[in-house]
């Protein structure tokens, strides 16, 4: 709670539209997330949480800027300015957050300060993930605002899937967690990102559902949509939320058991928000809630979420999928028999899933293929489209990634392998076909089928997050 006086001063100086009575809650929250991090990190996180509440209050306000008067693309001017701050420049294209275009908007000034500090203290590759999540927050909040206007005007409502996708962006969980990751000094965290991001999306969606249950009556009176507006019962919403939290905890279990702070932080953020919505609506924190969360078990006491702690004698055995994901995250090794069993169980992939850049790795380091890739400083693959694949992205001596093309490029084709038809990568000049199976949307289990090779060579690919596009000026 050392951050509380500083946060109160910061809030007052900037004039952000947030009730000062919430400051103690914000400080307690961030101290709970990562109690092992220094107080300065807690202060930075508390500022971010206050900022997220501020933009929610601005975009929810009845007198918020009308889209019809705010630019050719219908995006409110202030939101456009916030996107520019996240992209590294203000309305005039200048990266100095104190210049005109930022200085006259307290929310933009606050965001510029938060982003500058994160750039200075955070790890660049993880700060980029945070910036992407912040762009998504703004996109999601604007989408929710427009959806509410459309519904109020008698228009149709969007689908549940679209609602939950945007709702996971706007609940604030992803932005808090990715900021914490950027500020952590955890070796190898980037390698674990695919698993962590999948678990984070599960948690964010679950917290959105719990938010909808707790605030349903209030939001209904304000003319807003929530998960219940799409025909789900309270029990169905609650069960979905519980399942999402449990899936998140189980996915994180190998990492939390190994003591990775990134996984522990995500679990504690989800735990805090789940407990909070079981007890009160944070938009109206002064109104005590005595009834259990709607849709719960029906008992007098709300369900309490506790961190998932593996108990070897009681918990079910870890699935082979989770075991291999843990090997990938830790950079470990795995034998071919287990990989073959898993490969045959996994679903095939299509071309659309593959498009993008992927970072690769091997499950062993002694074979001829593994030694060759190490010698080449192999980085991964880039799938531009079905007719243009760069199969050998490598690093030069300075670490810069380039496409090594002396062995040719490759194409994508539908190929039957081990009884399943799937998109495969066929080298243009080499007698090699790479086959892929989906572990998650961001992690692939792969096998190299090389003519006259006595054994298969297994490897893995992890999607490299794309940098968010800069908003138009």
C-alpha positions as CSV (number, residue, x, y, z in Angstrom):
1,X,0.0,0.0,0.0
2,X,3.1,2.3,-0.2
3,X,1.9,3.4,-3.6
4,X,-1.5,4.8,-2.4
5,X,-0.4,8.5,-1.7
6,X,1.5,8.7,-5.0
7,X,-1.4,7.3,-6.9
8,X,-3.8,9.7,-5.3
9,X,-1.6,12.7,-6.2
10,X,-1.1,11.4,-9.8
11,X,-4.9,11.0,-10.2
12,X,-5.6,14.4,-8.8
13,X,-2.9,16.2,-10.8
14,X,-4.1,14.7,-14.1
15,X,-7.8,15.0,-13.3
16,X,-8.7,11.5,-14.5
17,X,-12.4,10.6,-14.3
18,X,-12.0,8.0,-11.6
19,X,-13.4,8.0,-8.1
20,X,-10.5,8.6,-5.7
21,X,-12.2,6.2,-3.3
22,X,-11.1,3.4,-5.6
23,X,-7.4,4.1,-5.1
24,X,-6.9,1.8,-2.0
25,X,-8.6,-1.0,-4.0
26,X,-6.3,-0.5,-7.0
27,X,-3.2,-0.5,-4.8
28,X,-4.3,-3.6,-2.8
29,X,-5.1,-5.4,-6.1
30,X,-1.7,-4.8,-7.7
31,X,0.2,-5.8,-4.5
32,X,-1.8,-9.1,-4.5
33,X,-0.9,-9.8,-8.2
34,X,2.9,-10.0,-7.7
35,X,3.9,-9.5,-4.1
36,X,7.5,-10.5,-4.9
37,X,8.0,-7.5,-7.3
38,X,9.3,-4.1,-5.9
39,X,6.8,-1.4,-4.8
40,X,7.7,0.7,-7.9
41,X,6.3,-2.0,-10.1
42,X,3.1,-2.1,-8.1
43,X,2.7,1.6,-8.5
44,X,3.1,1.4,-12.3
45,X,0.5,-1.4,-12.4
46,X,-1.9,0.6,-10.2
47,X,-1.6,3.6,-12.6
48,X,-2.4,1.3,-15.5
49,X,-5.5,-0.1,-13.7
50,X,-6.7,3.5,-13.0
51,X,-6.2,4.4,-16.6
52,X,-8.3,1.5,-17.8
53,X,-11.1,2.5,-15.5
54,X,-10.8,6.1,-16.8
55,X,-11.3,5.2,-20.4
56,X,-14.1,2.9,-19.5
57,X,-15.8,5.8,-17.7
58,X,-15.2,8.2,-20.7
59,X,-16.5,5.8,-23.3
60,X,-19.5,4.8,-21.2
61,X,-20.5,8.4,-20.5
62,X,-23.8,9.6,-22.1
63,X,-22.0,12.7,-23.4
64,X,-19.0,10.9,-24.9
65,X,-18.0,12.1,-28.3
66,X,-20.4,11.2,-31.1
67,X,-18.9,9.1,-33.8
68,X,-20.7,11.1,-36.4
69,X,-18.6,14.2,-35.6
70,X,-15.3,12.6,-35.1
71,X,-13.4,12.0,-38.3
72,X,-14.0,10.2,-41.6
73,X,-13.6,6.7,-40.2
74,X,-16.2,7.2,-37.4
75,X,-13.7,6.8,-34.6
76,X,-13.9,9.3,-31.8
77,X,-11.0,11.8,-32.0
78,X,-9.8,11.1,-28.5
79,X,-9.6,7.3,-29.1
80,X,-7.6,8.0,-32.3
81,X,-5.2,10.1,-30.2
82,X,-4.8,7.2,-27.6
83,X,-4.0,4.8,-30.5
84,X,-1.3,7.3,-31.6
85,X,0.2,7.5,-28.2
86,X,0.4,3.7,-28.1
87,X,2.0,3.7,-31.6
88,X,4.7,6.1,-30.3
89,X,3.6,9.4,-31.6
90,X,0.9,12.1,-30.8
91,X,-1.6,13.7,-33.1
92,X,1.2,15.6,-34.9
93,X,3.2,12.5,-35.4
94,X,5.8,13.5,-32.8
95,X,7.0,10.9,-30.3
96,X,7.2,13.5,-27.5
97,X,4.2,12.8,-25.3
98,X,4.3,16.4,-23.9
99,X,3.6,18.1,-27.2
100,X,0.2,19.4,-28.4
101,X,-2.3,16.7,-29.1
102,X,-1.4,14.9,-25.9
103,X,-1.0,17.7,-23.3
104,X,-4.6,18.9,-23.6
105,X,-6.0,15.4,-22.9
106,X,-5.4,14.1,-19.3
107,X,-6.1,10.5,-20.4
108,X,-3.6,10.8,-23.3
109,X,-1.0,12.3,-21.0
110,X,-1.4,9.5,-18.5
111,X,-1.1,6.9,-21.2
112,X,2.0,8.5,-22.6
113,X,3.6,8.5,-19.1
114,X,2.6,4.8,-18.6
115,X,4.0,3.8,-22.0
116,X,7.2,5.7,-21.6
117,X,7.9,4.0,-18.2
118,X,7.1,0.6,-19.6
119,X,9.4,1.2,-22.6
120,X,12.2,2.3,-20.3
121,X,11.8,-0.5,-17.7
122,X,10.3,-3.4,-19.7
123,X,11.6,-5.9,-22.2
124,X,11.0,-4.7,-25.8
125,X,9.5,-8.0,-27.1
126,X,7.1,-8.2,-24.2
127,X,6.3,-4.5,-24.3
128,X,5.1,-5.0,-27.9
129,X,2.7,-7.7,-26.7
130,X,1.3,-5.2,-24.1
131,X,0.9,-2.4,-26.7
132,X,-1.0,-4.8,-28.9
133,X,-3.4,-5.7,-26.0
134,X,-3.9,-2.0,-25.3
135,X,-4.8,-1.3,-29.0
136,X,-7.3,-4.2,-28.7
137,X,-8.8,-2.6,-25.5
138,X,-9.5,0.6,-27.4
139,X,-10.9,-1.3,-30.4
140,X,-13.1,-3.4,-28.1
141,X,-14.4,-0.5,-26.1
142,X,-15.3,1.4,-29.3
143,X,-16.9,-1.7,-30.7
144,X,-19.0,-2.2,-27.5
145,X,-20.1,1.5,-27.7
146,X,-21.2,1.2,-31.3
147,X,-23.0,-2.1,-30.6
148,X,-25.0,-0.5,-27.8
149,X,-26.0,2.4,-30.1
150,X,-27.1,0.0,-32.8
151,X,-29.2,-2.0,-30.3
152,X,-30.7,1.1,-28.9
153,X,-31.7,2.2,-32.4
154,X,-33.5,-1.1,-32.9
155,X,-30.7,-2.7,-34.9
156,X,-29.7,-6.3,-34.6
157,X,-27.2,-7.6,-32.0
158,X,-23.9,-9.3,-32.9
159,X,-23.1,-12.9,-32.2
160,X,-22.0,-14.3,-28.8
161,X,-18.5,-15.2,-30.2
162,X,-17.9,-11.7,-31.5
163,X,-19.1,-10.3,-28.2
164,X,-16.8,-12.5,-26.1
165,X,-13.8,-11.8,-28.3
166,X,-14.2,-8.0,-27.8
167,X,-15.3,-8.5,-24.2
168,X,-12.1,-10.3,-23.3
169,X,-10.1,-7.4,-24.7
170,X,-12.0,-4.8,-22.6
171,X,-12.2,-6.5,-19.2
172,X,-8.6,-5.3,-18.4
173,X,-7.1,-8.7,-17.5
174,X,-4.9,-9.0,-20.6
175,X,-3.5,-5.5,-20.3
176,X,-2.6,-6.0,-16.6
177,X,-1.0,-9.4,-17.2
178,X,1.0,-8.4,-20.3
179,X,2.4,-5.3,-18.5
180,X,3.5,-7.5,-15.6
181,X,5.3,-9.9,-18.0
182,X,7.1,-6.9,-19.6
183,X,8.3,-5.8,-16.2
184,X,9.5,-9.2,-15.1
185,X,13.1,-10.3,-15.3
186,X,12.3,-13.9,-16.2
187,X,14.7,-15.8,-18.5
188,X,13.0,-17.6,-21.4
189,X,9.6,-15.9,-20.9
190,X,9.2,-15.2,-24.6
191,X,9.5,-19.0,-25.3
192,X,6.6,-19.6,-23.0
193,X,4.4,-16.9,-24.6
194,X,2.2,-19.2,-26.8
195,X,1.1,-21.3,-23.8
196,X,0.7,-18.2,-21.6
197,X,-1.3,-16.3,-24.1
198,X,-3.7,-19.2,-24.6
199,X,-4.2,-19.4,-20.9
200,X,-4.6,-15.6,-20.6
201,X,-7.4,-15.6,-23.2
202,X,-9.2,-18.3,-21.3
203,X,-8.9,-16.3,-18.1
204,X,-10.0,-13.0,-19.7
205,X,-13.1,-14.5,-21.2
206,X,-14.0,-16.2,-17.9
207,X,-13.7,-12.9,-16.0
208,X,-15.8,-11.1,-18.7
209,X,-18.5,-13.7,-18.0
210,X,-18.3,-13.2,-14.3
211,X,-18.5,-9.5,-14.8
212,X,-21.6,-9.9,-16.9
213,X,-23.3,-12.0,-14.1
214,X,-22.5,-9.5,-11.3
215,X,-23.3,-6.3,-13.3
216,X,-26.2,-7.7,-15.4
217,X,-29.0,-5.6,-13.8
218,X,-27.0,-2.4,-13.8
219,X,-25.8,-2.9,-17.4
220,X,-29.4,-3.8,-18.5
221,X,-30.6,-0.5,-17.1
222,X,-27.9,1.3,-19.0
223,X,-28.9,-0.3,-22.3
224,X,-25.8,-2.4,-22.6
225,X,-25.4,-6.0,-23.9
226,X,-23.8,-8.8,-22.0
227,X,-23.6,-12.6,-22.3
228,X,-27.1,-13.0,-20.9
229,X,-28.5,-10.9,-23.8
230,X,-27.6,-13.7,-26.2
231,X,-29.9,-16.2,-24.7
232,X,-27.6,-17.9,-22.2
233,X,-29.0,-18.6,-18.7
234,X,-27.2,-17.5,-15.6
235,X,-26.2,-21.1,-14.9
236,X,-24.8,-21.5,-18.4
237,X,-22.7,-18.3,-18.1
238,X,-21.4,-19.3,-14.7
239,X,-20.5,-22.8,-15.9
240,X,-18.6,-21.3,-18.9
241,X,-16.7,-19.0,-16.6
242,X,-15.8,-21.8,-14.2
243,X,-14.6,-24.0,-17.1
244,X,-12.5,-21.2,-18.5
245,X,-10.8,-20.6,-15.1
246,X,-10.2,-24.3,-14.6
247,X,-8.7,-24.7,-18.1
248,X,-6.5,-21.7,-17.4
249,X,-5.2,-23.1,-14.1
250,X,-4.6,-26.5,-15.6
251,X,-2.7,-25.1,-18.6
252,X,-0.5,-23.1,-16.2
253,X,0.0,-25.9,-13.7
254,X,3.4,-27.1,-15.1
255,X,4.7,-23.6,-15.2
256,X,3.4,-22.6,-11.7
257,X,4.8,-25.8,-10.3
258,X,8.2,-24.9,-11.8
259,X,8.0,-21.4,-10.1
260,X,7.7,-19.3,-13.3
261,X,6.5,-15.9,-12.1
262,X,4.8,-15.2,-15.4
263,X,2.4,-18.1,-14.8
264,X,1.9,-17.3,-11.1
265,X,1.1,-13.7,-11.9
266,X,-1.5,-14.7,-14.4
267,X,-3.1,-17.1,-12.0
268,X,-3.2,-14.5,-9.2
269,X,-4.7,-11.8,-11.5
270,X,-7.5,-14.3,-12.5
271,X,-8.0,-15.3,-8.9
272,X,-8.3,-11.7,-7.7
273,X,-10.9,-10.7,-10.4
274,X,-12.9,-13.9,-9.9
275,X,-13.1,-13.4,-6.1
276,X,-14.0,-9.7,-6.6
277,X,-17.0,-10.4,-8.8
278,X,-18.2,-13.0,-6.4
279,X,-18.3,-10.3,-3.7
280,X,-19.2,-7.0,-5.4
281,X,-19.6,-5.0,-8.6
282,X,-16.4,-2.8,-8.8
283,X,-18.3,-0.1,-10.7
284,X,-20.4,0.3,-7.6
285,X,-18.0,-0.8,-4.8
286,X,-19.9,0.9,-2.1
287,X,-22.9,-1.3,-2.5
288,X,-22.4,-4.4,-0.5
289,X,-23.4,-7.7,-2.1
290,X,-24.7,-10.4,0.1
291,X,-26.2,-12.8,-2.4
292,X,-24.0,-15.4,-4.2
293,X,-23.1,-14.7,-7.8
294,X,-26.1,-15.5,-10.1
295,X,-25.8,-18.9,-11.8
296,X,-23.6,-20.3,-9.1
297,X,-24.2,-23.4,-7.0
298,X,-27.1,-21.8,-5.2
299,X,-25.5,-22.1,-1.8
300,X,-25.3,-19.2,0.5
301,X,-21.6,-18.8,0.1
302,X,-20.1,-17.9,-3.3
303,X,-17.6,-20.2,-4.9
304,X,-14.1,-19.4,-4.0
305,X,-11.3,-19.7,-6.5
306,X,-7.9,-20.8,-5.2
307,X,-4.7,-21.2,-7.1
308,X,-4.4,-24.5,-8.8
309,X,-1.7,-26.5,-7.0
310,X,-0.9,-29.9,-8.6
311,X,-1.4,-32.8,-6.2
312,X,0.3,-35.9,-7.7
313,X,-1.7,-38.4,-5.7
314,X,-5.1,-36.9,-6.4
315,X,-4.8,-34.9,-9.7
316,X,-5.2,-36.7,-13.0
317,X,-2.1,-37.4,-14.9
318,X,-0.9,-34.6,-17.1
319,X,-2.0,-35.1,-20.7
320,X,0.6,-35.8,-23.3
321,X,-0.4,-32.5,-25.0
322,X,0.3,-30.5,-21.9
323,X,3.6,-32.4,-21.3
324,X,4.9,-31.6,-24.8
325,X,3.8,-28.0,-24.5
326,X,5.8,-27.8,-21.2
327,X,8.8,-29.3,-23.0
328,X,8.5,-26.6,-25.7
329,X,8.1,-23.8,-23.2
330,X,11.2,-25.0,-21.2
331,X,13.4,-25.8,-24.2
332,X,13.7,-29.4,-23.1
333,X,13.9,-32.7,-25.0
334,X,11.3,-35.4,-25.8
335,X,11.6,-38.9,-27.3
336,X,10.3,-39.8,-30.7
337,X,7.9,-42.5,-29.5
338,X,5.9,-40.0,-27.4
339,X,6.0,-37.4,-30.2
340,X,4.7,-39.9,-32.7
341,X,1.9,-40.9,-30.4
342,X,0.9,-37.3,-30.0
343,X,1.3,-36.4,-33.7
344,X,-1.2,-39.2,-34.6
345,X,-3.7,-37.8,-32.1
346,X,-3.6,-34.2,-33.1
347,X,-5.8,-32.4,-35.7
348,X,-4.5,-31.3,-39.1
349,X,-3.9,-27.7,-40.1
350,X,-5.0,-25.6,-43.0
351,X,-3.2,-22.9,-44.9
352,X,-4.9,-20.0,-43.1
353,X,-3.6,-21.1,-39.8
354,X,-0.1,-21.2,-41.1
355,X,0.1,-17.8,-42.6
356,X,2.7,-15.7,-40.7
357,X,6.1,-16.0,-39.1
358,X,6.9,-18.9,-36.8
359,X,9.9,-19.5,-34.5
360,X,11.2,-23.1,-34.5
361,X,12.9,-25.5,-32.2
362,X,14.0,-29.1,-32.0
363,X,13.2,-31.8,-29.4
364,X,16.7,-33.2,-29.5
365,X,20.2,-31.9,-30.4
366,X,22.3,-34.9,-31.5
367,X,20.9,-36.0,-34.8
368,X,22.4,-34.8,-38.2
369,X,19.3,-32.7,-38.9
370,X,19.5,-31.0,-35.5
371,X,23.2,-30.3,-35.9
372,X,22.7,-28.8,-39.3
373,X,19.9,-26.5,-38.1
374,X,22.1,-25.4,-35.2
375,X,25.0,-24.7,-37.5
376,X,22.7,-22.6,-39.8
377,X,21.4,-20.6,-36.8
378,X,17.9,-21.6,-37.9
379,X,15.2,-19.3,-36.5
380,X,12.0,-20.6,-38.0
381,X,9.7,-20.3,-41.0
382,X,7.6,-17.7,-42.7
383,X,4.5,-18.6,-44.6
384,X,3.5,-15.7,-46.9
385,X,0.9,-17.7,-48.9
386,X,0.4,-21.1,-50.3
387,X,2.9,-20.4,-53.2
388,X,5.6,-18.6,-51.2
389,X,7.1,-20.1,-48.1
390,X,10.5,-19.2,-46.6
391,X,11.4,-22.5,-44.9
392,X,14.8,-21.5,-43.5
393,X,14.7,-18.2,-41.6
394,X,18.1,-17.9,-40.0
395,X,20.0,-15.4,-37.9
396,X,23.2,-13.7,-39.0
397,X,26.1,-13.0,-36.6
398,X,24.4,-9.9,-35.4
399,X,21.2,-11.8,-34.6
400,X,19.2,-10.3,-37.5
401,X,16.7,-12.8,-39.0
402,X,17.0,-13.4,-42.8
403,X,15.7,-15.9,-45.3
404,X,18.4,-18.4,-46.3
405,X,17.4,-19.3,-49.9
406,X,20.4,-21.3,-51.2
407,X,18.4,-24.4,-50.7
408,X,15.3,-22.9,-52.4
409,X,11.9,-21.9,-51.1
410,X,8.8,-24.0,-50.6
411,X,5.1,-24.2,-51.2
412,X,2.0,-25.5,-49.3
413,X,0.1,-28.5,-50.5
414,X,-2.6,-30.8,-49.2
415,X,-0.8,-34.1,-48.4
416,X,-1.9,-37.3,-46.7
417,X,0.5,-38.4,-44.0
418,X,0.0,-41.2,-41.4
419,X,-3.7,-41.4,-42.4
420,X,-4.6,-37.8,-42.2
421,X,-4.9,-35.1,-44.9
422,X,-3.4,-31.8,-43.9
423,X,-1.6,-28.8,-45.3
424,X,2.1,-29.6,-45.6
425,X,5.2,-27.7,-46.8
426,X,7.0,-29.1,-49.8
427,X,10.5,-27.9,-50.6
428,X,11.1,-26.7,-54.1
429,X,14.6,-28.1,-54.5
430,X,14.9,-30.7,-51.7
431,X,13.3,-34.2,-51.3
432,X,11.7,-33.0,-48.0
433,X,8.1,-32.5,-46.9
434,X,7.3,-31.0,-43.5
435,X,4.0,-32.1,-42.0
436,X,2.2,-30.1,-39.3
437,X,-0.4,-30.9,-36.6
438,X,-2.1,-28.3,-34.3
439,X,-1.2,-28.3,-30.6
440,X,-2.8,-24.9,-30.1
441,X,-3.6,-22.1,-32.5
442,X,-0.1,-20.8,-31.8
443,X,2.0,-23.9,-31.4
444,X,2.5,-26.7,-34.0
445,X,4.0,-30.2,-33.7
446,X,5.9,-30.9,-36.9
447,X,7.8,-33.7,-38.5
448,X,10.3,-33.6,-41.4
449,X,9.7,-36.4,-43.9
450,X,13.1,-36.7,-45.7
451,X,13.5,-39.1,-48.6
452,X,15.7,-42.1,-47.6
453,X,16.0,-40.9,-44.0
454,X,15.6,-43.8,-41.6
455,X,14.0,-41.8,-38.9
456,X,11.6,-38.9,-38.7
457,X,12.8,-35.6,-37.3
458,X,10.3,-33.9,-35.0
459,X,10.4,-30.2,-34.4
460,X,8.0,-27.5,-33.2
461,X,6.9,-24.1,-34.4
462,X,5.6,-21.2,-32.3
463,X,3.8,-18.3,-33.8
464,X,5.6,-14.9,-33.6
465,X,3.0,-12.3,-32.6
466,X,2.5,-9.8,-35.3
467,X,3.1,-6.1,-34.5
468,X,-0.2,-4.2,-34.4
469,X,-0.7,-1.9,-37.4
470,X,-0.3,1.8,-36.7
471,X,-3.6,3.7,-36.9
472,X,-4.0,6.0,-39.8
473,X,-3.1,9.6,-39.1
